[in-house]
């Protein structure tokens, strides 16, 4: 029957702040799919929702903390990790997840990431990497590939970008993974695994930014970038950390997978 209501509510309704929807993200952005993966991971995890806290900084990804219906903190630029660490220290019973962008976490917030991972701070860090400062006009950032164009690099980026999984692995993170906003089931499963892993965990999530990055670099719209993920992504958990560079303009594989799943940090030798 046309117009018949199939269900009374969506399974994730209780985990979304419906009064703040629809969201403000651009058409083609991957953050909607990423937020869905995150709420489903929360729903399927063993963590009591009342004990889960979401922390973000400034940027497009920072809006996620305002849409999920758990205790959340939208903090200052580059500072979600120290806020999250403070929450965990104050109440160790909390499950604290940082979800923010590449500029927020690895430019102004880079030093916080380095030392939180080094100290094995018991928090989860999910970084959405769209290769630019998307909210403020598409300027190049710490993950922008060499040669890519932006308003601040009209002749192309000359600085070598961060390889985020390589950095996290080098710092000893207990769980390190990379997925895209296309690989929603793998991403959800990976988020659940991170939530169940003690110590510092890290997931890089590649996401289209057709307005800020795609149009300046000949990638096309959000669907074009998703097709690129479909055609070029290779899942290889045992890949060399040196083979994880990314350039969406090149006809080269993008390596995805879970690169470390220790569960517990190895103790240093006496």
N, C-alpha and C positions, 0 to 999 in steps of 0.2 A: 504494500500500500504506500503510495507516494506521500511523503511527509511524516511517516510513522517514526516515532522516536525509538531507536534501537536500544540505547542504554541511557540511564539517567545521569551518569557522570563519567568522566574520563578517569582511567586508573591513576593518573598523576595529579588529579585535581587538588588533592590535599597537600601536595608539595609545591604548588605554584600560587603566587599571589595574584589571583584573578583580577583584582581591582586595578592592577598595574598593566594589564594586557589590553590591547595588543602591544607588543614590544616596539621599540624605536629603531631596531637594527635595519640596515639597508636591504633592499631586495638582492638576493644572491649571496648574502653573508651566511657563513656556516654556523653562527652562534646559536641559532634556534635549534638545529639538530644536536649540537653539543650540549645545550641545556637539557634537552630531552634525554640524552644518554646519561647525563649526570643525575637527573631526578629518578630515572629508572634504576640506576646503580644504588642510589640511596634507598629506594623502595625495596630492592632485592637484598640489600646488605643486612647483616645481623646487628648493625648499630641502631640503637634507639634514636628516633628522630629528635627527641628532646635533648639528646646528648651531642647532636651534630651541630657544628658551627661552620658557616661559610664566610670566608674573608676575601675581599678583593681590594685592588687599588683603583687608580684612575685609568679610564680607557673604555673602549667598546666592550671588552670582556668584563670589565668591572661591573657592568650592569647586571650580570648574572646574579650577583649577591642580592640584588633588589627584587628579583623575580622569583627566587626559590623561597618557599615558605618554611624556613628553618631560622634559628637565630643567625643573624648575618651582620657583617660589618663592612661598610664601604669606606675604606680608609684613604689616607693621603697618598699622593703619587709616589710609587716606589717603595711603600712601607707595609704592604700586607703581610710579609713574612715576619717582621718583628712584632706586629700586632698579634698574629697567629701564635707565635712562640710565647708571647706573654700570656695569652689565654690558656695555653696548654700548661704552662708553669703554674698558673693560679689554680687551675682545676684539671689535674691529670686525667680525670675520668672522661673528659670531652674528646670527641673525634673532630679534629680541626682540619679543614681543607681550604687551601688558598686556590682560587681560580682567577687568573688575571692574564694580561697580554705580554707579548715579548718585549715591548718597550718598557712597560711598567716593571717587569721582573728582572730584566737583564741589562737595562741601561741605568736609569737612576737607582733601581733596586738590585743591581747585580751583586754588589758587595754583600747584601743581606742573604742572597741565595747561596753564595759561596760559603759563607760561614755557617749558615743553618745546615747545609748538607755536610760540611766538614765536621760539625759537632753532633751530627745525627739527631737533629731536632725532630721529635716525634710528630711530624705534621705531613700532610699530603700537599704537593704543589702540582697543579694542573695548569700548564701554560698553553694558551691559544696563540699560535704563531701565524700571523698573516703578513709578516715581512715588512711592516711599516707602522708608523704612528697614524693609525686610521682615523681616530676621532678628531685629530687636529689638522688634517689636511693632506695626509699621505707622505709626510717627510720620511726619509730613510731612517732606519733604526739598526740595532745591533745584529739583526738576523737578515738584513737585506743582502741579497747576493751581489758579488762583485759585478759591476757593469749595469746593474739595474737602475732604472730612471725614477726620479722623484722630484718634487718641487725644490728640494734643497740640493739635489745632485743632477742638474740638467745634462752634465757630461758623463753621468754614470757613477755609481758607487765605486770608490777606490779602496775602501777598507775591507779587509777580510772579515766575513761574518762569523758569529758564534756557531759552532756545531753543538747544539744543546744536549743531545744524548751523550756525546763524548765528554762534555763538561761535567754532567751529572755522574757519569761512570767514574771519571777521574777523581771526583770528590768523595766517592764511596757511597753514593745513595743506595739504599737497600733494594729499591725497585725502580727500574728505568724502562720506559716504553715510549713508542711513538706511533700515533695513528692519525687519521684525517677525519674530517667531518663527514666524509662519505662512508667510512668504515664504522657505522654506528653500533653494530652489535659487538664487534671486537673492542671498540672503545668502552662501551658499557661494561663488558666483562673485565677489561683492564682496570677500570675505575674501581670495580668491586674488589679485585685482587689487591689494589693499592690500599683500599680501606681496611683490608684484613692483614696487611703487612706491617709489622712494628717498625718504628724508626722513620727515617726520612724517605719519602717516596716521590717520584717525579714522572709525569707524563707530558710529552709534547704533543699538541694537537694541531695539525696543519689545517688552516681554514681559508676559504676564498675571501678576498676583499676586492671585489670588482671595481668599486669606486675609488679607493685609495691606492691600490697597487696594480690591479689587473689592467685598467685602461691605460696606465702610463707605460706598461711593459708588453703590450701586444698579446696579453693572455686571453682577453675577451671577458665575457660575463661570468657569473658564478657557475653556470652549468658547464661552460667551457673548461673552467678549472677542475670541476668535478670529473669531467671526462678525462682530463689529464691524469688525475689520481687513478681513475679506473684503468687507464691504458699503461701507466708507467710505474705504479706502486708495486713493490715486491716485498712480500712478508718473509723475513729471514731473521729469526731470533738469534742466530749465531754469526751474524754479519760482523765484519771488522768495524770498529768504531771509526776508522779512517774512511770508510765507504758510506758515510751518512750525510755527505754534503748535499745541498738542495739548490737547484736552479730550475724553476718552472718554465723558463724560456728555452731550455735545452732538451733534446731528445735523449734523456738519461734516466735511469731508474731512480726512484725514490724509495729508500729502504724503510720498511715499517717492521714492527714487532715488539716483543718484550725482550729486552737485551740483558736485563738482570732481574732475578727474582730470588734473592738470597733468603729473605724472611728474617734474617738476623745478621747484623754486621759482624764480620770476623774480628776477633780480638787481636790487638797488636802483640807481637812476640815479646816475651819478658826479656 
